[in-house]
Amino acid sequence: MADVIGRLLLDVRDGGVIQETAESLLGREDVIGMRCVLPAFGRASTDGAVDHLGAVLDCGPGWMTAEGADRLAGQLRELAADADAGVRGEAREILAGLRPGGEGARGSGRAGP
């Protein structure tokens, strides 16, 4: 199942598939959904995939409130200690961007390949 979700999140032919899959997973508002999206964001190899995943991570409507932002930060803190290095690294990078002066999910302005 994880393999199928990963392929949907990195679909090189249809950015809509990427966006819809990521929105659905993050719409769960739990660590499980976030844990699926983070490694895909780290492995994204096209500008389109990076843009779609980054937009969903940066602009999740569930995170636009103080309560939602706290939930996001809590999920990222939990995933920053994840056993999977890809999940852990992406969570840490996003957390760094959320600190005062950060610029969202990718404070460094990640570029594609």
Buried (B, 14 or more C-beta within 10 A) or exposed (E): EEEEBBEBBBBEEEBEBBBBBBBBBBEEBEBEBBBBBBBBBBBBEBEBBBBBBBBBBBEBEBBEEEEBBEBBBEBBEEBBEBEEEBBBBBBBBBBBBBEEEBEBBBBEEBEEE
